Amino acid sequence: MRIYLYILAGITSALIGWNIGQVAITNLGLSRLIPEEIVLFPCIAISLAVGMVINEIFISNPTRLKLNLRIAKIPILIAVGLGIIIGLISGVI
C-alpha cells in the first residue's frame, strides 16, 4: 500500500510542478527573458522535493496531522532550497 502512495505523490507533484512552470512561462512571459528549461526544471524539482518530504512525514505518522504540519516546516524549507539549486543546475546544463 505504501508504494502506491509514493507513486501517487510523485505523479501528482510532478504534474503540479509542470503546471506551475507552464503558468510561469506563458502567463508571466518569462520565456522571452530566459530559456524555458531554466524556469520549468526548478518548478518541477521544487514540487517533487516538497511532495516527497510531505509524503514521508505523513506516512510516518498519519494520525497526528497538526503535529506533522508543525514538524514539516524546516524540512519543507530545506526541500525548497535543494529543489531550487538542483533545478537551476539541471536547467543550465
PDB file of N, CA, C and O in Angstrom, chain B, residues numbered from 101:
ATOM      1  N   MET B 101       0.816  -1.193   0.000  1.00  0.00           N
ATOM      2  CA  MET B 101       0.000   0.000   0.000  1.00  0.00           C
ATOM      3  C   MET B 101       0.862   1.260   0.000  1.00  0.00           C
ATOM      4  O   MET B 101       0.505   2.273  -0.602  1.00  0.00           O
ATOM      5  N   ARG B 102       2.002   1.179   0.686  1.00  0.00           N
ATOM      6  CA  ARG B 102       2.878   2.336   0.791  1.00  0.00           C
ATOM      7  C   ARG B 102       3.442   2.743  -0.575  1.00  0.00           C
ATOM      8  O   ARG B 102       3.591   3.932  -0.859  1.00  0.00           O
ATOM      9  N   ILE B 103       3.752   1.764  -1.406  1.00  0.00           N
ATOM     10  CA  ILE B 103       4.319   2.061  -2.719  1.00  0.00           C
ATOM     11  C   ILE B 103       3.332   2.822  -3.592  1.00  0.00           C
ATOM     12  O   ILE B 103       3.732   3.675  -4.384  1.00  0.00           O
ATOM     13  N   TYR B 104       2.049   2.521  -3.452  1.00  0.00           N
ATOM     14  CA  TYR B 104       1.040   3.239  -4.227  1.00  0.00           C
ATOM     15  C   TYR B 104       0.962   4.702  -3.811  1.00  0.00           C
ATOM     16  O   TYR B 104       0.758   5.577  -4.652  1.00  0.00           O
ATOM     17  N   LEU B 105       1.122   4.970  -2.528  1.00  0.00           N
ATOM     18  CA  LEU B 105       1.115   6.358  -2.064  1.00  0.00           C
ATOM     19  C   LEU B 105       2.331   7.118  -2.583  1.00  0.00           C
ATOM     20  O   LEU B 105       2.224   8.286  -2.956  1.00  0.00           O
ATOM     21  N   TYR B 106       3.490   6.455  -2.606  1.00  0.00           N
ATOM     22  CA  TYR B 106       4.687   7.093  -3.150  1.00  0.00           C
ATOM     23  C   TYR B 106       4.524   7.385  -4.641  1.00  0.00           C
ATOM     24  O   TYR B 106       4.885   8.467  -5.104  1.00  0.00           O
ATOM     25  N   ILE B 107       3.993   6.443  -5.379  1.00  0.00           N
ATOM     26  CA  ILE B 107       3.788   6.640  -6.818  1.00  0.00           C
ATOM     27  C   ILE B 107       2.789   7.761  -7.070  1.00  0.00           C
ATOM     28  O   ILE B 107       3.018   8.625  -7.917  1.00  0.00           O
ATOM     29  N   LEU B 108       1.692   7.748  -6.342  1.00  0.00           N
ATOM     30  CA  LEU B 108       0.674   8.779  -6.498  1.00  0.00           C
ATOM     31  C   LEU B 108       1.216  10.159  -6.135  1.00  0.00           C
ATOM     32  O   LEU B 108       0.925  11.139  -6.821  1.00  0.00           O
ATOM     33  N   ALA B 109       1.999  10.243  -5.065  1.00  0.00           N
ATOM     34  CA  ALA B 109       2.582  11.524  -4.667  1.00  0.00           C
ATOM     35  C   ALA B 109       3.590  12.013  -5.702  1.00  0.00           C
ATOM     36  O   ALA B 109       3.650  13.210  -5.985  1.00  0.00           O
ATOM     37  N   GLY B 110       4.376  11.112  -6.267  1.00  0.00           N
ATOM     38  CA  GLY B 110       5.348  11.504  -7.281  1.00  0.00           C
ATOM     39  C   GLY B 110       4.694  12.013  -8.549  1.00  0.00           C
ATOM     40  O   GLY B 110       5.107  13.034  -9.099  1.00  0.00           O
ATOM     41  N   ILE B 111       3.683  11.312  -9.012  1.00  0.00           N
ATOM     42  CA  ILE B 111       2.979  11.735 -10.226  1.00  0.00           C
ATOM     43  C   ILE B 111       2.268  13.060  -9.998  1.00  0.00           C
ATOM     44  O   ILE B 111       2.327  13.956 -10.840  1.00  0.00           O
ATOM     45  N   THR B 112       1.597  13.182  -8.864  1.00  0.00           N
ATOM     46  CA  THR B 112       0.854  14.406  -8.572  1.00  0.00           C
ATOM     47  C   THR B 112       1.781  15.603  -8.430  1.00  0.00           C
ATOM     48  O   THR B 112       1.505  16.666  -8.987  1.00  0.00           O
ATOM     49  N   SER B 113       2.869  15.448  -7.696  1.00  0.00           N
ATOM     50  CA  SER B 113       3.762  16.587  -7.504  1.00  0.00           C
ATOM     51  C   SER B 113       4.484  16.956  -8.796  1.00  0.00           C
ATOM     52  O   SER B 113       4.756  18.135  -9.024  1.00  0.00           O
ATOM     53  N   ALA B 114       4.801  15.987  -9.641  1.00  0.00           N
ATOM     54  CA  ALA B 114       5.416  16.312 -10.931  1.00  0.00           C
ATOM     55  C   ALA B 114       4.447  17.084 -11.820  1.00  0.00           C
ATOM     56  O   ALA B 114       4.842  18.036 -12.492  1.00  0.00           O
ATOM     57  N   LEU B 115       3.189  16.679 -11.825  1.00  0.00           N
ATOM     58  CA  LEU B 115       2.191  17.402 -12.625  1.00  0.00           C
ATOM     59  C   LEU B 115       1.947  18.806 -12.087  1.00  0.00           C
ATOM     60  O   LEU B 115       1.783  19.747 -12.864  1.00  0.00           O
ATOM     61  N   ILE B 116       1.921  18.956 -10.773  1.00  0.00           N
ATOM     62  CA  ILE B 116       1.745  20.290 -10.186  1.00  0.00           C
ATOM     63  C   ILE B 116       2.930  21.177 -10.542  1.00  0.00           C
ATOM     64  O   ILE B 116       2.746  22.339 -10.905  1.00  0.00           O
ATOM     65  N   GLY B 117       4.148  20.643 -10.443  1.00  0.00           N
ATOM     66  CA  GLY B 117       5.331  21.415 -10.813  1.00  0.00           C
ATOM     67  C   GLY B 117       5.337  21.799 -12.282  1.00  0.00           C
ATOM     68  O   GLY B 117       5.717  22.916 -12.632  1.00  0.00           O
ATOM     69  N   TRP B 118       4.916  20.879 -13.144  1.00  0.00           N
ATOM     70  CA  TRP B 118       4.840  21.171 -14.572  1.00  0.00           C
ATOM     71  C   TRP B 118       3.836  22.290 -14.840  1.00  0.00           C
ATOM     72  O   TRP B 118       4.110  23.198 -15.625  1.00  0.00           O
ATOM     73  N   ASN B 119       2.675  22.225 -14.189  1.00  0.00           N
ATOM     74  CA  ASN B 119       1.659  23.259 -14.393  1.00  0.00           C
ATOM     75  C   ASN B 119       2.118  24.614 -13.877  1.00  0.00           C
ATOM     76  O   ASN B 119       1.867  25.632 -14.522  1.00  0.00           O
ATOM     77  N   ILE B 120       2.781  24.647 -12.735  1.00  0.00           N
ATOM     78  CA  ILE B 120       3.303  25.916 -12.215  1.00  0.00           C
ATOM     79  C   ILE B 120       4.351  26.482 -13.165  1.00  0.00           C
ATOM     80  O   ILE B 120       4.378  27.687 -13.416  1.00  0.00           O
ATOM     81  N   GLY B 121       5.211  25.620 -13.691  1.00  0.00           N
ATOM     82  CA  GLY B 121       6.216  26.069 -14.652  1.00  0.00           C
ATOM     83  C   GLY B 121       5.600  26.598 -15.933  1.00  0.00           C
ATOM     84  O   GLY B 121       6.063  27.602 -16.475  1.00  0.00           O
ATOM     85  N   GLN B 122       4.567  25.938 -16.422  1.00  0.00           N
ATOM     86  CA  GLN B 122       3.909  26.407 -17.637  1.00  0.00           C
ATOM     87  C   GLN B 122       3.203  27.743 -17.415  1.00  0.00           C
ATOM     88  O   GLN B 122       3.195  28.596 -18.303  1.00  0.00           O
ATOM     89  N   VAL B 123       2.614  27.926 -16.242  1.00  0.00           N
ATOM     90  CA  VAL B 123       1.989  29.219 -15.924  1.00  0.00           C
ATOM     91  C   VAL B 123       3.049  30.308 -15.883  1.00  0.00           C
ATOM     92  O   VAL B 123       2.829  31.408 -16.390  1.00  0.00           O
ATOM     93  N   ALA B 124       4.197  30.010 -15.284  1.00  0.00           N
ATOM     94  CA  ALA B 124       5.271  30.998 -15.221  1.00  0.00           C
ATOM     95  C   ALA B 124       5.799  31.331 -16.610  1.00  0.00           C
ATOM     96  O   ALA B 124       6.152  32.479 -16.880  1.00  0.00           O
ATOM     97  N   ILE B 125       5.854  30.350 -17.480  1.00  0.00           N
ATOM     98  CA  ILE B 125       6.383  30.586 -18.828  1.00  0.00           C
ATOM     99  C   ILE B 125       5.384  31.356 -19.680  1.00  0.00           C
ATOM    100  O   ILE B 125       5.751  32.334 -20.331  1.00  0.00           O
ATOM    101  N   THR B 126       4.129  30.927 -19.684  1.00  0.00           N
ATOM    102  CA  THR B 126       3.153  31.518 -20.603  1.00  0.00           C
ATOM    103  C   THR B 126       2.529  32.797 -20.062  1.00  0.00           C
ATOM    104  O   THR B 126       2.550  33.826 -20.737  1.00  0.00           O
ATOM    105  N   ASN B 127       1.981  32.750 -18.867  1.00  0.00           N
ATOM    106  CA  ASN B 127       1.246  33.908 -18.358  1.00  0.00           C
ATOM    107  C   ASN B 127       2.152  35.033 -17.884  1.00  0.00           C
ATOM    108  O   ASN B 127       1.824  36.205 -18.067  1.00  0.00           O
ATOM    109  N   LEU B 128       3.274  34.702 -17.285  1.00  0.00           N
ATOM    110  CA  LEU B 128       4.185  35.734 -16.806  1.00  0.00           C
ATOM    111  C   LEU B 128       5.158  36.198 -17.883  1.00  0.00           C
ATOM    112  O   LEU B 128       5.846  37.203 -17.705  1.00  0.00           O
ATOM    113  N   GLY B 129       5.222  35.486 -18.985  1.00  0.00           N
ATOM    114  CA  GLY B 129       6.075  35.886 -20.100  1.00  0.00           C
ATOM    115  C   GLY B 129       7.556  35.710 -19.837  1.00  0.00           C
ATOM    116  O   GLY B 129       8.368  36.468 -20.367  1.00  0.00           O
ATOM    117  N   LEU B 130       7.921  34.744 -19.047  1.00  0.00           N
ATOM    118  CA  LEU B 130       9.331  34.538 -18.740  1.00  0.00           C
ATOM    119  C   LEU B 130      10.101  33.888 -19.880  1.00  0.00           C
ATOM    120  O   LEU B 130      11.332  33.870 -19.855  1.00  0.00           O
ATOM    121  N   SER B 131       9.403  33.355 -20.879  1.00  0.00           N
ATOM    122  CA  SER B 131      10.105  32.695 -21.984  1.00  0.00           C
ATOM    123  C   SER B 131      10.849  33.701 -22.854  1.00  0.00           C
ATOM    124  O   SER B 131      11.796  33.340 -23.551  1.00  0.00           O
ATOM    125  N   ARG B 132      10.425  34.954 -22.815  1.00  0.00           N
ATOM    126  CA  ARG B 132      11.137  35.974 -23.589  1.00  0.00           C
ATOM    127  C   ARG B 132      12.439  36.387 -22.913  1.00  0.00           C
ATOM    128  O   ARG B 132      13.387  36.801 -23.579  1.00  0.00           O
ATOM    129  N   LEU B 133      12.481  36.273 -21.592  1.00  0.00           N
ATOM    130  CA  LEU B 133      13.644  36.741 -20.847  1.00  0.00           C
ATOM    131  C   LEU B 133      14.732  35.678 -20.707  1.00  0.00           C
ATOM    132  O   LEU B 133      15.910  35.953 -20.934  1.00  0.00           O
ATOM    133  N   ILE B 134      14.332  34.475 -20.335  1.00  0.00           N
ATOM    134  CA  ILE B 134      15.288  33.395 -20.106  1.00  0.00           C
ATOM    135  C   ILE B 134      14.767  32.118 -20.763  1.00  0.00           C
ATOM    136  O   ILE B 134      13.573  32.011 -21.042  1.00  0.00           O
ATOM    137  N   PRO B 135      15.651  31.151 -21.013  1.00  0.00           N
ATOM    138  CA  PRO B 135      15.188  29.897 -21.637  1.00  0.00           C
ATOM    139  C   PRO B 135      14.157  29.171 -20.774  1.00  0.00           C
ATOM    140  O   PRO B 135      14.147  29.295 -19.549  1.00  0.00           O
ATOM    141  N   GLU B 136      13.301  28.419 -21.439  1.00  0.00           N
ATOM    142  CA  GLU B 136      12.194  27.758 -20.752  1.00  0.00           C
ATOM    143  C   GLU B 136      12.660  26.698 -19.758  1.00  0.00           C
ATOM    144  O   GLU B 136      12.013  26.493 -18.731  1.00  0.00           O
ATOM    145  N   GLU B 137      13.771  26.023 -20.045  1.00  0.00           N
ATOM    146  CA  GLU B 137      14.244  24.974 -19.147  1.00  0.00           C
ATOM    147  C   GLU B 137      14.664  25.529 -17.797  1.00  0.00           C
ATOM    148  O   GLU B 137      14.509  24.864 -16.772  1.00  0.00           O
ATOM    149  N   ILE B 138      15.193  26.742 -17.793  1.00  0.00           N
ATOM    150  CA  ILE B 138      15.649  27.341 -16.540  1.00  0.00           C
ATOM    151  C   ILE B 138      14.458  27.707 -15.661  1.00  0.00           C
ATOM    152  O   ILE B 138      14.608  27.818 -14.444  1.00  0.00           O
ATOM    153  N   VAL B 139      13.300  27.895 -16.238  1.00  0.00           N
ATOM    154  CA  VAL B 139      12.089  28.159 -15.457  1.00  0.00           C
ATOM    155  C   VAL B 139      11.393  26.856 -15.088  1.00  0.00           C
ATOM    156  O   VAL B 139      10.944  26.693 -13.953  1.00  0.00           O
ATOM    157  N   LEU B 140      11.300  25.939 -16.023  1.00  0.00           N
ATOM    158  CA  LEU B 140      10.495  24.731 -15.841  1.00  0.00           C
ATOM    159  C   LEU B 140      11.144  23.724 -14.888  1.00  0.00           C
ATOM    160  O   LEU B 140      10.462  23.173 -14.023  1.00  0.00           O
ATOM    161  N   PHE B 141      12.443  23.476 -15.031  1.00  0.00           N
ATOM    162  CA  PHE B 141      13.097  22.459 -14.204  1.00  0.00           C
ATOM    163  C   PHE B 141      13.092  22.789 -12.716  1.00  0.00           C
ATOM    164  O   PHE B 141      12.831  21.892 -11.915  1.00  0.00           O
ATOM    165  N   PRO B 142      13.369  24.039 -12.296  1.00  0.00           N
ATOM    166  CA  PRO B 142      13.269  24.316 -10.855  1.00  0.00           C
ATOM    167  C   PRO B 142      11.857  24.151 -10.307  1.00  0.00           C
ATOM    168  O   PRO B 142      11.687  23.711  -9.170  1.00  0.00           O
ATOM    169  N   CYS B 143      10.845  24.495 -11.094  1.00  0.00           N
ATOM    170  CA  CYS B 143       9.464  24.316 -10.619  1.00  0.00           C
ATOM    171  C   CYS B 143       9.157  22.844 -10.383  1.00  0.00           C
ATOM    172  O   CYS B 143       8.543  22.489  -9.377  1.00  0.00           O
ATOM    173  N   ILE B 144       9.579  21.995 -11.299  1.00  0.00           N
ATOM    174  CA  ILE B 144       9.337  20.560 -11.151  1.00  0.00           C
ATOM    175  C   ILE B 144      10.163  19.994  -9.999  1.00  0.00           C
ATOM    176  O   ILE B 144       9.665  19.177  -9.224  1.00  0.00           O
ATOM    177  N   ALA B 145      11.428  20.423  -9.879  1.00  0.00           N
ATOM    178  CA  ALA B 145      12.287  19.901  -8.811  1.00  0.00           C
ATOM    179  C   ALA B 145      11.781  20.310  -7.434  1.00  0.00           C
ATOM    180  O   ALA B 145      11.798  19.507  -6.501  1.00  0.00           O
ATOM    181  N   ILE B 146      11.332  21.549  -7.302  1.00  0.00           N
ATOM    182  CA  ILE B 146      10.786  22.005  -6.019  1.00  0.00           C
ATOM    183  C   ILE B 146       9.541  21.211  -5.671  1.00  0.00           C
ATOM    184  O   ILE B 146       9.382  20.761  -4.537  1.00  0.00           O
ATOM    185  N   SER B 147       8.670  21.042  -6.630  1.00  0.00           N
ATOM    186  CA  SER B 147       7.427  20.322  -6.379  1.00  0.00           C
ATOM    187  C   SER B 147       7.689  18.867  -6.006  1.00  0.00           C
ATOM    188  O   SER B 147       7.051  18.341  -5.095  1.00  0.00           O
ATOM    189  N   LEU B 148       8.611  18.216  -6.692  1.00  0.00           N
ATOM    190  CA  LEU B 148       8.938  16.826  -6.359  1.00  0.00           C
ATOM    191  C   LEU B 148       9.569  16.711  -4.975  1.00  0.00           C
ATOM    192  O   LEU B 148       9.236  15.805  -4.211  1.00  0.00           O
ATOM    193  N   ALA B 149      10.482  17.630  -4.651  1.00  0.00           N
ATOM    194  CA  ALA B 149      11.145  17.570  -3.346  1.00  0.00           C
ATOM    195  C   ALA B 149      10.154  17.789  -2.211  1.00  0.00           C
ATOM    196  O   ALA B 149      10.169  17.060  -1.219  1.00  0.00           O
ATOM    197  N   VAL B 150       9.299  18.786  -2.353  1.00  0.00           N
ATOM    198  CA  VAL B 150       8.306  19.060  -1.311  1.00  0.00           C
ATOM    199  C   VAL B 150       7.308  17.909  -1.217  1.00  0.00           C
ATOM    200  O   VAL B 150       6.904  17.529  -0.118  1.00  0.00           O
ATOM    201  N   GLY B 151       6.912  17.360  -2.344  1.00  0.00           N
ATOM    202  CA  GLY B 151       5.992  16.225  -2.333  1.00  0.00           C
ATOM    203  C   GLY B 151       6.574  15.009  -1.632  1.00  0.00           C
ATOM    204  O   GLY B 151       5.870  14.320  -0.895  1.00  0.00           O
ATOM    205  N   MET B 152       7.867  14.740  -1.858  1.00  0.00           N
ATOM    206  CA  MET B 152       8.497  13.606  -1.190  1.00  0.00           C
ATOM    207  C   MET B 152       8.585  13.822   0.313  1.00  0.00           C
ATOM    208  O   MET B 152       8.347  12.898   1.091  1.00  0.00           O
ATOM    209  N   VAL B 153       8.929  15.044   0.727  1.00  0.00           N
ATOM    210  CA  VAL B 153       9.056  15.332   2.157  1.00  0.00           C
ATOM    211  C   VAL B 153       7.705  15.226   2.850  1.00  0.00           C
ATOM    212  O   VAL B 153       7.591  14.586   3.895  1.00  0.00           O
ATOM    213  N   ILE B 154       6.691  15.844   2.279  1.00  0.00           N
ATOM    214  CA  ILE B 154       5.357  15.800   2.892  1.00  0.00           C
ATOM    215  C   ILE B 154       4.829  14.368   2.923  1.00  0.00           C
ATOM    216  O   ILE B 154       4.235  13.942   3.913  1.00  0.00           O
ATOM    217  N   ASN B 155       5.044  13.638   1.853  1.00  0.00           N
ATOM    218  CA  ASN B 155       4.590  12.245   1.801  1.00  0.00           C
ATOM    219  C   ASN B 155       5.262  11.413   2.890  1.00  0.00           C
ATOM    220  O   ASN B 155       4.599  10.634   3.574  1.00  0.00           O
ATOM    221  N   GLU B 156       6.546  11.571   3.051  1.00  0.00           N
ATOM    222  CA  GLU B 156       7.263  10.785   4.059  1.00  0.00           C
ATOM    223  C   GLU B 156       6.832  11.163   5.473  1.00  0.00           C
ATOM    224  O   GLU B 156       6.698  10.290   6.331  1.00  0.00           O
ATOM    225  N   ILE B 157       6.615  12.443   5.724  1.00  0.00           N
ATOM    226  CA  ILE B 157       6.193  12.877   7.060  1.00  0.00           C
ATOM    227  C   ILE B 157       4.806  12.344   7.385  1.00  0.00           C
ATOM    228  O   ILE B 157       4.581  11.849   8.489  1.00  0.00           O
ATOM    229  N   PHE B 158       3.880  12.437   6.449  1.00  0.00           N
ATOM    230  CA  PHE B 158       2.521  11.997   6.737  1.00  0.00           C
ATOM    231  C   PHE B 158       2.373  10.476   6.730  1.00  0.00           C
ATOM    232  O   PHE B 158       1.484   9.950   7.399  1.00  0.00           O
ATOM    233  N   ILE B 159       3.210   9.768   6.001  1.00  0.00           N
ATOM    234  CA  ILE B 159       3.155   8.303   6.048  1.00  0.00           C
ATOM    235  C   ILE B 159       3.746   7.793   7.359  1.00  0.00           C
ATOM    236  O   ILE B 159       3.277   6.794   7.905  1.00  0.00           O
ATOM    237  N   SER B 160       4.777   8.477   7.867  1.00  0.00           N
ATOM    238  CA  SER B 160       5.401   8.003   9.095  1.00  0.00           C
ATOM    239  C   SER B 160       4.493   8.165  10.308  1.00  0.00           C
ATOM    240  O   SER B 160       4.599   7.392  11.260  1.00  0.00           O
ATOM    241  N   ASN B 161       3.598   9.162  10.294  1.00  0.00           N
ATOM    242  CA  ASN B 161       2.694   9.371  11.425  1.00  0.00           C
ATOM    243  C   ASN B 161       1.367   9.912  10.894  1.00  0.00           C
ATOM    244  O   ASN B 161       1.141  11.121  10.948  1.00  0.00           O
ATOM    245  N   PRO B 162       0.490   9.058  10.385  1.00  0.00           N
ATOM    246  CA  PRO B 162      -0.709   9.535   9.694  1.00  0.00           C
ATOM    247  C   PRO B 162      -1.830  10.047  10.598  1.00  0.00           C
ATOM    248  O   PRO B 162      -2.779  10.654  10.102  1.00  0.00           O
ATOM    249  N   THR B 163      -1.747   9.822  11.896  1.00  0.00           N
ATOM    250  CA  THR B 163      -2.870  10.196  12.757  1.00  0.00           C
ATOM    251  C   THR B 163      -2.716  11.560  13.407  1.00  0.00           C
ATOM    252  O   THR B 163      -3.689  12.080  13.954  1.00  0.00           O
ATOM    253  N   ARG B 164      -1.551  12.151  13.369  1.00  0.00           N
ATOM    254  CA  ARG B 164      -1.317  13.437  14.034  1.00  0.00           C
ATOM    255  C   ARG B 164      -1.014  14.513  12.996  1.00  0.00           C
ATOM    256  O   ARG B 164       0.146  14.843  12.753  1.00  0.00           O
ATOM    257  N   LEU B 165      -2.051  15.048  12.395  1.00  0.00           N
ATOM    258  CA  LEU B 165      -1.879  16.000  11.299  1.00  0.00           C
ATOM    259  C   LEU B 165      -1.306  17.331  11.770  1.00  0.00           C
ATOM    260  O   LEU B 165      -0.416  17.873  11.115  1.00  0.00           O
ATOM    261  N   LYS B 166      -1.789  17.871  12.882  1.00  0.00           N
ATOM    262  CA  LYS B 166      -1.286  19.162  13.364  1.00  0.00           C
ATOM    263  C   LYS B 166       0.180  19.068  13.769  1.00  0.00           C
ATOM    264  O   LYS B 166       0.962  19.979  13.497  1.00  0.00           O
ATOM    265  N   LEU B 167       0.547  17.985  14.407  1.00  0.00           N
ATOM    266  CA  LEU B 167       1.943  17.781  14.774  1.00  0.00           C
ATOM    267  C   LEU B 167       2.812  17.634  13.525  1.00  0.00           C
ATOM    268  O   LEU B 167       3.923  18.162  13.476  1.00  0.00           O
ATOM    269  N   ASN B 168       2.318  16.930  12.534  1.00  0.00           N
ATOM    270  CA  ASN B 168       3.064  16.772  11.282  1.00  0.00           C
ATOM    271  C   ASN B 168       3.282  18.108  10.594  1.00  0.00           C
ATOM    272  O   ASN B 168       4.359  18.350  10.048  1.00  0.00           O
ATOM    273  N   LEU B 169       2.283  18.980  10.608  1.00  0.00           N
ATOM    274  CA  LEU B 169       2.436  20.286   9.975  1.00  0.00           C
ATOM    275  C   LEU B 169       3.448  21.150  10.718  1.00  0.00           C
ATOM    276  O   LEU B 169       4.182  21.915  10.092  1.00  0.00           O
ATOM    277  N   ARG B 170       3.499  21.041  12.043  1.00  0.00           N
ATOM    278  CA  ARG B 170       4.500  21.789  12.804  1.00  0.00           C
ATOM    279  C   ARG B 170       5.899  21.248  12.548  1.00  0.00           C
ATOM    280  O   ARG B 170       6.857  22.015  12.448  1.00  0.00           O
ATOM    281  N   ILE B 171       6.017  19.946  12.444  1.00  0.00           N
ATOM    282  CA  ILE B 171       7.320  19.323  12.204  1.00  0.00           C
ATOM    283  C   ILE B 171       7.801  19.598  10.780  1.00  0.00           C
ATOM    284  O   ILE B 171       9.007  19.676  10.545  1.00  0.00           O
ATOM    285  N   ALA B 172       6.894  19.745   9.845  1.00  0.00           N
ATOM    286  CA  ALA B 172       7.240  19.796   8.420  1.00  0.00           C
ATOM    287  C   ALA B 172       7.809  21.131   7.956  1.00  0.00           C
ATOM    288  O   ALA B 172       8.283  21.214   6.823  1.00  0.00           O
ATOM    289  N   LYS B 173       7.784  22.166   8.766  1.00  0.00           N
ATOM    290  CA  LYS B 173       8.219  23.484   8.293  1.00  0.00           C
ATOM    291  C   LYS B 173       9.682  23.502   7.856  1.00  0.00           C
ATOM    292  O   LYS B 173       9.986  23.922   6.739  1.00  0.00           O
ATOM    293  N   ILE B 174      10.574  23.060   8.703  1.00  0.00           N
ATOM    294  CA  ILE B 174      12.002  23.107   8.378  1.00  0.00           C
ATOM    295  C   ILE B 174      12.359  22.134   7.249  1.00  0.00           C
ATOM    296  O   ILE B 174      13.084  22.531   6.337  1.00  0.00           O
ATOM    297  N   PRO B 175      11.891  20.886   7.261  1.00  0.00           N
ATOM    298  CA  PRO B 175      12.211  20.008   6.122  1.00  0.00           C
ATOM    299  C   PRO B 175      11.666  20.514   4.787  1.00  0.00           C
ATOM    300  O   PRO B 175      12.290  20.304   3.747  1.00  0.00           O
ATOM    301  N   ILE B 176      10.512  21.177   4.806  1.00  0.00           N
ATOM    302  CA  ILE B 176       9.976  21.720   3.552  1.00  0.00           C
ATOM    303  C   ILE B 176      10.849  22.862   3.056  1.00  0.00           C
ATOM    304  O   ILE B 176      11.096  22.971   1.855  1.00  0.00           O
ATOM    305  N   LEU B 177      11.320  23.716   3.960  1.00  0.00           N
ATOM    306  CA  LEU B 177      12.219  24.796   3.541  1.00  0.00           C
ATOM    307  C   LEU B 177      13.524  24.240   2.978  1.00  0.00           C
ATOM    308  O   LEU B 177      14.050  24.766   1.997  1.00  0.00           O
ATOM    309  N   ILE B 178      14.040  23.197   3.582  1.00  0.00           N
ATOM    310  CA  ILE B 178      15.250  22.557   3.055  1.00  0.00           C
ATOM    311  C   ILE B 178      14.974  21.955   1.678  1.00  0.00           C
ATOM    312  O   ILE B 178      15.805  22.064   0.776  1.00  0.00           O
ATOM    313  N   ALA B 179      13.819  21.324   1.513  1.00  0.00           N
ATOM    314  CA  ALA B 179      13.463  20.730   0.221  1.00  0.00           C
ATOM    315  C   ALA B 179      13.301  21.800  -0.852  1.00  0.00           C
ATOM    316  O   ALA B 179      13.704  21.591  -1.996  1.00  0.00           O
ATOM    317  N   VAL B 180      12.717  22.940  -0.497  1.00  0.00           N
ATOM    318  CA  VAL B 180      12.567  24.027  -1.472  1.00  0.00           C
ATOM    319  C   VAL B 180      13.937  24.553  -1.885  1.00  0.00           C
ATOM    320  O   VAL B 180      14.183  24.781  -3.070  1.00  0.00           O
ATOM    321  N   GLY B 181      14.827  24.747  -0.919  1.00  0.00           N
ATOM    322  CA  GLY B 181      16.171  25.223  -1.243  1.00  0.00           C
ATOM    323  C   GLY B 181      16.937  24.264  -2.131  1.00  0.00           C
ATOM    324  O   GLY B 181      17.556  24.674  -3.113  1.00  0.00           O
ATOM    325  N   LEU B 182      16.896  22.988  -1.785  1.00  0.00           N
ATOM    326  CA  LEU B 182      17.577  21.996  -2.618  1.00  0.00           C
ATOM    327  C   LEU B 182      16.925  21.870  -3.989  1.00  0.00           C
ATOM    328  O   LEU B 182      17.616  21.664  -4.987  1.00  0.00           O
ATOM    329  N   GLY B 183      15.599  21.991  -4.046  1.00  0.00           N
ATOM    330  CA  GLY B 183      14.905  21.934  -5.332  1.00  0.00           C
ATOM    331  C   GLY B 183      15.300  23.076  -6.246  1.00  0.00           C
ATOM    332  O   GLY B 183      15.482  22.884  -7.448  1.00  0.00           O
ATOM    333  N   ILE B 184      15.434  24.270  -5.674  1.00  0.00           N
ATOM    334  CA  ILE B 184      15.861  25.424  -6.479  1.00  0.00           C
ATOM    335  C   ILE B 184      17.268  25.204  -7.013  1.00  0.00           C
ATOM    336  O   ILE B 184      17.526  25.408  -8.199  1.00  0.00           O
ATOM    337  N   ILE B 185      18.171  24.790  -6.144  1.00  0.00           N
ATOM    338  CA  ILE B 185      19.566  24.602  -6.558  1.00  0.00           C
ATOM    339  C   ILE B 185      19.681  23.504  -7.613  1.00  0.00           C
ATOM    340  O   ILE B 185      20.305  23.708  -8.654  1.00  0.00           O
ATOM    341  N   ILE B 186      19.092  22.358  -7.353  1.00  0.00           N
ATOM    342  CA  ILE B 186      19.190  21.233  -8.289  1.00  0.00           C
ATOM    343  C   ILE B 186      18.458  21.543  -9.590  1.00  0.00           C
ATOM    344  O   ILE B 186      18.933  21.182 -10.667  1.00  0.00           O
ATOM    345  N   GLY B 187      17.307  22.208  -9.503  1.00  0.00           N
ATOM    346  CA  GLY B 187      16.568  22.576 -10.708  1.00  0.00           C
ATOM    347  C   GLY B 187      17.322  23.567 -11.573  1.00  0.00           C
ATOM    348  O   GLY B 187      17.332  23.444 -12.798  1.00  0.00           O
ATOM    349  N   LEU B 188      17.956  24.553 -10.942  1.00  0.00           N
ATOM    350  CA  LEU B 188      18.735  25.519 -11.720  1.00  0.00           C
ATOM    351  C   LEU B 188      19.954  24.866 -12.360  1.00  0.00           C
ATOM    352  O   LEU B 188      20.291  25.162 -13.506  1.00  0.00           O
ATOM    353  N   ILE B 189      20.606  23.988 -11.631  1.00  0.00           N
ATOM    354  CA  ILE B 189      21.762  23.287 -12.207  1.00  0.00           C
ATOM    355  C   ILE B 189      21.335  22.437 -13.395  1.00  0.00           C
ATOM    356  O   ILE B 189      21.993  22.454 -14.436  1.00  0.00           O
ATOM    357  N   SER B 190      20.245  21.695 -13.253  1.00  0.00           N
ATOM    358  CA  SER B 190      19.796  20.859 -14.371  1.00  0.00           C
ATOM    359  C   SER B 190      19.246  21.698 -15.516  1.00  0.00           C
ATOM    360  O   SER B 190      19.342  21.284 -16.672  1.00  0.00           O
ATOM    361  N   GLY B 191      18.677  22.858 -15.234  1.00  0.00           N
ATOM    362  CA  GLY B 191      18.178  23.724 -16.297  1.00  0.00           C
ATOM    363  C   GLY B 191      19.294  24.380 -17.089  1.00  0.00           C
ATOM    364  O   GLY B 191      19.173  24.572 -18.299  1.00  0.00           O
ATOM    365  N   VAL B 192      20.376  24.723 -16.412  1.00  0.00           N
ATOM    366  CA  VAL B 192      21.503  25.360 -17.092  1.00  0.00           C
ATOM    367  C   VAL B 192      22.292  24.344 -17.899  1.00  0.00           C
ATOM    368  O   VAL B 192      22.749  24.642 -19.003  1.00  0.00           O
ATOM    369  N   ILE B 193      22.453  23.154 -17.358  1.00  0.00           N
ATOM    370  CA  ILE B 193      23.217  22.112 -18.064  1.00  0.00           C
ATOM    371  C   ILE B 193      22.374  21.598 -19.194  1.00  0.00           C
ATOM    372  O   ILE B 193      22.805  20.713 -19.933  1.00  0.00           O
TER     373      ILE B 193
END
